Every structure is written in structure tokens, then in C-alpha cells.
């Protein structure tokens, strides 16, 4: 979730830390409900009362402690530096909000799924197209997809097994070629045995390896892609700030 540009413009021209706290809190209250009322926020932060939070937001407190700002930023799900002028000096500042687990659970709740009588049931099929995704993975777990491809033809489980085994073998070989001296063989068990176990699990432990509804999966992927675009913009801004600081 990202704060909208018109609200960021308000934050940019409010030099008071307290006023920025109020704008962000009220934005969250409008978007997520009364869990971000002044009283609710104050109750979640030790040593902060509703009256003291109100005084801060009205600008009647000359200096807000770093500890209070830290816990407010954590509660709001925003970066600590969004309260300060320097953050708004960068071009096109972006404010990302990490919603609480409770809110995520609420968003993930689904209405009852109804299967029509004429539905194509994948459990009754014996041949399938194969989707392959290859990603670069950063040390913090972030990833960038570099290949996303489906086979043109359908394949039975025997052919799928063969392809999975080839992929596992290729990954093991890749690791060994990059660092032959220190390669310890981890994960280098028989690729065919690993592939057989994976295919068997996908067929027999169906609730551990569930089917995804195609249309909702595409919708979710599109939403994730949009978030990824915004996240990448944020990374670019971060790099730009580092470059500017280095050149000063």
C-alpha cells in the first residue's frame, strides 16, 4: 500500500513533525478504519497518551523524542524518515505502508467459491502445459523475473517428470561450475529421485500442493506486478539519494 501523491504533497509543505504525524494517521484511519484513531494509536504505544499525541499533532510539543517517533513509524508501517524535511527534498518521494497482519488477513478473506457443473476440472486431466519461471534472487529475498514461459503443447506426467529432473540437474551443475573447489554437493542427490518425489507429492498431497484458480491467480499476479513497479521506483529513488549524497 502506498500513500497517494496528493497526500504526499500535503506532507511536503507541512514542516511540523506533529502535523505530518497527524496527516499520516488520518490517512490510515480513512483507509483502514478506527484502528488508527488517536486513542487506538496511543493505546498501542507505551508511555503515550491520547492527550499527549493530540498535543504533538497540534504542534504544541516543541521536540518529539526519537523513541516516540520510532514507535509511531513502526505502528504506521512507514519509514522513520517520512517525518522529516530531508525526505521530501528528493524528486517524487514515495511512501510505502506495510499493513498489519490483521489487515492482510482481512484482505485475504475470500467469499465462497462456487464451481459450476460445466467447469473444466483439472483433477480429471492427464496432460498439462508446463509453466517455467526463472528469477534472479537478491540476498534479501527480493527477486526479478527474467523468464516466464509456457510450453505450447500439453505433456503427461512422465514428460513433466523428465523436465523437472533436467532442471534440478542443471541447477546442481550450475552451482558446481561456479565454485568447484567449495562445492559440497548439497542438493545434488539424484535429480530423478527428487523429481519423482515432487511429482508424487503434487498428485497425492493435493492440499499441500493445491491448484490455483487461473483467473484469480492472474489478477493477483497483476496486483503484485503493480506493487513491484512501485517498489522498483522506490529502489531507484533510494539509489539516487545515495548517489547525490556521495557526490556532495
C-alpha positions as a Python dict, from the first residue, in 0.01 Angstrom:
ca = {
    (1, 'X'): (0, 0, 0),
    (2, 'X'): (130, 345, -94),
    (3, 'X'): (28, 693, 19),
    (4, 'X'): (-132, 883, -267),
    (5, 'X'): (51, 1171, -433),
    (6, 'X'): (-191, 1443, -319),
    (7, 'X'): (-133, 1344, 44),
    (8, 'X'): (244, 1341, -12),
    (9, 'X'): (212, 1699, -140),
    (10, 'X'): (45, 1794, 189),
    (11, 'X'): (324, 1626, 385),
    (12, 'X'): (588, 1802, 177),
    (13, 'X'): (467, 2150, 270),
    (14, 'X'): (399, 2080, 640),
    (15, 'X'): (729, 2142, 819),
    (16, 'X'): (597, 2040, 1160),
    (17, 'X'): (672, 1680, 1260),
    (18, 'X'): (345, 1674, 1455),
    (19, 'X'): (138, 1780, 1156),
    (20, 'X'): (297, 1508, 943),
    (21, 'X'): (213, 1253, 1212),
    (22, 'X'): (-147, 1369, 1206),
    (23, 'X'): (-177, 1364, 826),
    (24, 'X'): (-39, 1008, 802),
    (25, 'X'): (-251, 883, 1093),
    (26, 'X'): (-570, 1031, 948),
    (27, 'X'): (-483, 889, 604),
    (28, 'X'): (-451, 544, 762),
    (29, 'X'): (-773, 594, 956),
    (30, 'X'): (-960, 678, 634),
    (31, 'X'): (-812, 379, 453),
    (32, 'X'): (-801, 116, 728),
    (33, 'X'): (-1052, 226, 992),
    (34, 'X'): (-1060, 322, 1359),
    (35, 'X'): (-758, 114, 1448),
    (36, 'X'): (-574, 437, 1360),
    (37, 'X'): (-784, 674, 1568),
    (38, 'X'): (-579, 887, 1808),
    (39, 'X'): (-693, 682, 2105),
    (40, 'X'): (-615, 345, 1940),
    (41, 'X'): (-265, 453, 1831),
    (42, 'X'): (-185, 598, 2175),
    (43, 'X'): (-301, 278, 2348),
    (44, 'X'): (-60, 69, 2139),
    (45, 'X'): (245, 281, 2224),
    (46, 'X'): (380, 256, 2577),
    (47, 'X'): (417, 591, 2752),
    (48, 'X'): (198, 777, 2500),
    (49, 'X'): (-149, 902, 2592),
    (50, 'X'): (-421, 1031, 2363),
    (51, 'X'): (-382, 1382, 2505),
    (52, 'X'): (-3, 1380, 2454),
    (53, 'X'): (-45, 1251, 2097),
    (54, 'X'): (-301, 1525, 2036),
    (55, 'X'): (-56, 1788, 2168),
    (56, 'X'): (216, 1651, 1936),
    (57, 'X'): (-15, 1658, 1634),
    (58, 'X'): (-123, 2017, 1709),
    (59, 'X'): (242, 2125, 1721),
    (60, 'X'): (226, 2218, 2089),
    (61, 'X'): (520, 1990, 2173),
    (62, 'X'): (847, 2154, 2068),
    (63, 'X'): (1053, 1836, 2046),
    (64, 'X'): (922, 1483, 1994),
    (65, 'X'): (1156, 1215, 2127),
    (66, 'X'): (1327, 982, 1881),
    (67, 'X'): (1178, 685, 2070),
    (68, 'X'): (820, 809, 2022),
    (69, 'X'): (882, 878, 1653),
    (70, 'X'): (1032, 531, 1609),
    (71, 'X'): (728, 359, 1761),
    (72, 'X'): (485, 580, 1568),
    (73, 'X'): (663, 495, 1241),
    (74, 'X'): (653, 126, 1331),
    (75, 'X'): (284, 143, 1420),
    (76, 'X'): (200, 328, 1098),
    (77, 'X'): (410, 89, 891),
    (78, 'X'): (617, 369, 738),
    (79, 'X'): (984, 464, 725),
    (80, 'X'): (1111, 673, 1017),
    (81, 'X'): (1239, 948, 786),
    (82, 'X'): (896, 1042, 645),
    (83, 'X'): (853, 1280, 940),
    (84, 'X'): (1150, 1498, 837),
    (85, 'X'): (1208, 1762, 569),
    (86, 'X'): (1503, 1585, 402),
    (87, 'X'): (1278, 1304, 286),
    (88, 'X'): (1070, 1545, 76),
    (89, 'X'): (1370, 1706, -93),
    (90, 'X'): (1411, 1402, -320),
    (91, 'X'): (1225, 1404, -654),
    (92, 'X'): (894, 1218, -650),
    (93, 'X'): (912, 1080, -293),
    (94, 'X'): (723, 752, -242),
    (95, 'X'): (582, 642, 94),
    (96, 'X'): (521, 270, 130),
    (97, 'X'): (292, 146, 407),
    (98, 'X'): (335, -205, 543),
    (99, 'X'): (-14, -306, 656),
    (100, 'X'): (-59, -510, 973),
    (101, 'X'): (-101, -886, 964),
    (102, 'X'): (-460, -843, 1075),
    (103, 'X'): (-533, -619, 778),
    (104, 'X'): (-357, -859, 542),
    (105, 'X'): (-567, -1145, 677),
    (106, 'X'): (-880, -936, 627),
    (107, 'X'): (-782, -861, 266),
    (108, 'X'): (-708, -1228, 201),
    (109, 'X'): (-1050, -1346, 313),
    (110, 'X'): (-1236, -1491, 16),
    (111, 'X'): (-1605, -1536, -46),
    (112, 'X'): (-1737, -1886, -104),
    (113, 'X'): (-1609, -2035, -430),
    (114, 'X'): (-1883, -2189, -641),
    (115, 'X'): (-1791, -2450, -903),
    (116, 'X'): (-2035, -2470, -1193),
    (117, 'X'): (-2139, -2802, -1341),
    (118, 'X'): (-1973, -2724, -1676),
    (119, 'X'): (-1641, -2631, -1512),
    (120, 'X'): (-1325, -2788, -1653),
    (121, 'X'): (-1186, -2985, -1361),
    (122, 'X'): (-803, -3007, -1369),
    (123, 'X'): (-821, -3310, -1137),
    (124, 'X'): (-971, -3505, -1425),
    (125, 'X'): (-696, -3420, -1675),
    (126, 'X'): (-386, -3625, -1751),
    (127, 'X'): (-189, -3382, -1970),
    (128, 'X'): (-88, -3025, -1898),
    (129, 'X'): (104, -2733, -2038),
    (130, 'X'): (414, -2653, -1833),
    (131, 'X'): (494, -2309, -1698),
    (132, 'X'): (859, -2220, -1630),
    (133, 'X'): (968, -1913, -1434),
    (134, 'X'): (1333, -1812, -1387),
    (135, 'X'): (1423, -1535, -1144),
    (136, 'X'): (1727, -1354, -1016),
    (137, 'X'): (1715, -1355, -634),
    (138, 'X'): (1887, -1088, -424),
    (139, 'X'): (2044, -1159, -85),
    (140, 'X'): (1739, -1012, 94),
    (141, 'X'): (1497, -1238, -93),
    (142, 'X'): (1381, -979, -348),
    (143, 'X'): (1355, -1129, -694),
    (144, 'X'): (1332, -1018, -1056),
    (145, 'X'): (1172, -1249, -1314),
    (146, 'X'): (1388, -1287, -1627),
    (147, 'X'): (1194, -1568, -1796),
    (148, 'X'): (826, -1659, -1784),
    (149, 'X'): (718, -1912, -2043),
    (150, 'X'): (458, -2182, -2109),
    (151, 'X'): (509, -2483, -2332),
    (152, 'X'): (297, -2478, -2649),
    (153, 'X'): (195, -2841, -2614),
    (154, 'X'): (49, -3045, -2330),
    (155, 'X'): (264, -3310, -2163),
    (156, 'X'): (183, -3612, -1948),
    (157, 'X'): (333, -3668, -1602),
    (158, 'X'): (617, -3878, -1740),
    (159, 'X'): (739, -3590, -1957),
    (160, 'X'): (686, -3341, -1676),
    (161, 'X'): (894, -3567, -1451),
    (162, 'X'): (1173, -3571, -1708),
    (163, 'X'): (1172, -3190, -1739),
    (164, 'X'): (1178, -3135, -1361),
    (165, 'X'): (1471, -3378, -1329),
    (166, 'X'): (1660, -3192, -1605),
    (167, 'X'): (1603, -2858, -1431),
    (168, 'X'): (1729, -2993, -1097),
    (169, 'X'): (2035, -3144, -1266),
    (170, 'X'): (2103, -2815, -1447),
    (171, 'X'): (2084, -2616, -1121),
    (172, 'X'): (2323, -2856, -946),
    (173, 'X'): (2566, -2835, -1239),
    (174, 'X'): (2545, -2455, -1238),
    (175, 'X'): (2643, -2436, -869),
    (176, 'X'): (2931, -2678, -921),
    (177, 'X'): (3068, -2493, -1224),
    (178, 'X'): (3067, -2157, -1044),
    (179, 'X'): (3250, -2281, -737),
    (180, 'X'): (3406, -2623, -797),
    (181, 'X'): (3651, -2610, -506),
    (182, 'X'): (3393, -2535, -238),
    (183, 'X'): (3101, -2723, -385),
    (184, 'X'): (2987, -2963, -114),
    (185, 'X'): (2726, -3148, -318),
    (186, 'X'): (2436, -3011, -114),
    (187, 'X'): (2117, -3078, -302),
    (188, 'X'): (2299, -3295, -554),
    (189, 'X'): (2104, -3611, -477),
    (190, 'X'): (1973, -3800, -777),
    (191, 'X'): (1766, -3539, -969),
    (192, 'X'): (1531, -3810, -1095),
    (193, 'X'): (1451, -3925, -740),
    (194, 'X'): (1386, -3567, -628),
    (195, 'X'): (1164, -3507, -933),
    (196, 'X'): (969, -3829, -866),
    (197, 'X'): (907, -3720, -508),
    (198, 'X'): (787, -3375, -620),
    (199, 'X'): (551, -3515, -884),
    (200, 'X'): (421, -3776, -639),
    (201, 'X'): (353, -3506, -377),
    (202, 'X'): (173, -3289, -630),
    (203, 'X'): (-58, -3581, -712),
    (204, 'X'): (-110, -3736, -369),
    (205, 'X'): (-80, -3443, -126),
    (206, 'X'): (-319, -3224, -321),
    (207, 'X'): (-389, -2980, -32),
    (208, 'X'): (-16, -2926, 26),
    (209, 'X'): (32, -2861, -347),
    (210, 'X'): (-309, -2703, -427),
    (211, 'X'): (-447, -2597, -762),
    (212, 'X'): (-482, -2221, -819),
    (213, 'X'): (-786, -2073, -989),
    (214, 'X'): (-644, -1936, -1315),
    (215, 'X'): (-837, -1607, -1332),
    (216, 'X'): (-781, -1504, -968),
    (217, 'X'): (-416, -1609, -994),
    (218, 'X'): (-364, -1378, -1294),
    (219, 'X'): (-541, -1096, -1109),
    (220, 'X'): (-319, -1147, -806),
    (221, 'X'): (-7, -1156, -1024),
    (222, 'X'): (-113, -829, -1188),
    (223, 'X'): (-158, -668, -847),
    (224, 'X'): (182, -796, -735),
    (225, 'X'): (334, -665, -1060),
    (226, 'X'): (191, -319, -990),
    (227, 'X'): (336, -329, -637),
    (228, 'X'): (668, -441, -786),
    (229, 'X'): (672, -138, -1017),
    (230, 'X'): (620, 96, -721),
    (231, 'X'): (882, -90, -517),
    (232, 'X'): (1133, -63, -803),
    (233, 'X'): (1064, 312, -825),
    (234, 'X'): (1140, 331, -454),
    (235, 'X'): (1468, 144, -506),
    (236, 'X'): (1562, 385, -786),
    (237, 'X'): (1491, 683, -561),
    (238, 'X'): (1700, 522, -288),
    (239, 'X'): (1995, 477, -525),
    (240, 'X'): (1957, 834, -647),
    (241, 'X'): (1971, 965, -289),
    (242, 'X'): (2286, 760, -225),
    (243, 'X'): (2450, 891, -543),
    (244, 'X'): (2360, 1251, -457),
    (245, 'X'): (2496, 1211, -104),
    (246, 'X'): (2817, 1059, -242),
    (247, 'X'): (2864, 1346, -489),
    (248, 'X'): (2818, 1618, -229),
}
